[in-house]
Amino acid sequence: MASCATLATMVTACGEGSPTGPSGGSAADLNVIQGQFANARVQVTTAGTPLATVGGAARVESNAGLFLVSRTSDTTFTVIAGDCTHEGCTITGATASQYVCPCHGSRYSLTGQVQEGPARANLRQYANTFADGVVSIAV
């Protein structure tokens, strides 16, 4: 898992922000990256973003939707839906090991599993590929 030092590369400030859920722990705001939608894929260039390094994560916005992307190795990424399954709020925050919804404090693992409610359903995962510094998300 990402340490607070690694998390600082993927969020604006480590230890700042909100919300705090019932289990406590602040969530820092995720950096936002624009993705380009074409041919049923959203493409995201990693250079110069938190996704350039292993352990980095970001919120990717595109015409095809909103995604939470984390880099899990030199060549692999996890991509999940960026809207909370509780009431559809945009997930904007993260800790070293969780994504956090700002509306009611639902917490998800970096692979989208609910770790703390009120959300009950996991976030959808998306297939993706990586080549030449670009993550391609199948939508």
N, C-alpha and C positions, 0 to 999 in steps of 0.2 A: 504494500500500500504506500501511498505518497506520504511523505513526512510534511510537517508544517513548512519546512524550508522549500520543499518541492511545490507544495500548494501555493506558496507565494508567487510562483511563476505562472500559475493558472488563474489566480484571482487578484483582485485589486489590493487587498490587504489581509494579512493573516491575523485572525483573531478579532477582526472588526466585523461589524454588520449584524444582521439579524436574519431570520428569527431564531429564537431559541425554543426548541420543543420541550416537552416535559422532561426529557433526559438531559437537558441543558446543552451547552456547547454552541458557540456562535458560528454562523455561516457567513463566509465572505462572498461578495458578488463575483459571479463568473464573468470573465471577459467575453465579449460578443464578437463573433466573426461572421461575415457575410458569405453565404454559400451561393454558388451559381447553379441554377436548375436548367437542365437540358437532357433530352433523351431518357426520361424516367430516372435520372440520377442527379443528386446534388453533389457538386464538386467543391472541395475546400482545400485551398493551398495552405500548407503547414508552416512554411518559412516565415519567420518573424512573428509567430503566434505562440501561445502556450503549448500548442500541439506539436511544436518542433522538438520537444524533449519528452522522454519517457516519464510518465507520471503527470503530464500536463493535461488540462481539460478546459473546455470552452463551451459556450452556448452558440450554436450555429443557427443563424436565421436565413431563411430563403423563401422564395415564392411557393415552394412545395411543403413548407412546414418548419417547425422548430425542433432542433435536435440537441442532445447533450452528448458530446464526443470526448472520450478520454483515450490517451495514448497508453497502451499497455505493454508495448515492447518497441523495438526499433522498426518493426514492420506491421504491427497489429494495433487496431483501435476497437473500442467498444462504442457503439452508437445506439442511443435509446431516445424515445420520444421525450420532448421537453415540456409537456403539459401534464400537470398532476392529474392522477386518475380520480382524485376525490371530487374536485369541482372545476377542473380545467384551468387552474391558475398556471401561469408560466413559472417554471422552476428557475430561479435566478441565483441560488446560492449553493455553496459547497463547503464541506469540511474536508479533512484529509481522506476520509473514507466514505462520504455520503453526499448525495445531492439533497437539498432541503427546499421545500416549498415555502414561500414567504406568507402564504395566506393562512394556513392552519397548522403549519409545522410538520407535515408529513415528511418522512425521511426515507430515502431509497439508497440501496447499495449502488456502487458505480456501474453495476450491470443491470440495474433497474428493479431489483427485488425490494418490495416494501419491507422496511425494517422497523418503522414506527408509523402508526396511523395519525389521523383518521383514514387515510387512504387504505383500501383493501386490495386493490388490483395492482399488479406489477406494471411497470412501464414497458411499452412495446420495444423490442430490439430490432435493429435494422442490419441487414447484410451490408458489408462494405469491403472495398478493396483499396490497396495503397500502391501507388507507382509514381515515380518521378516527383515526389514531394506533394502529391495530391491524393487526398482521401476522396473516394467516390462512394456515395451512399445510395443504395438501391431503394427507390420509393415507389 
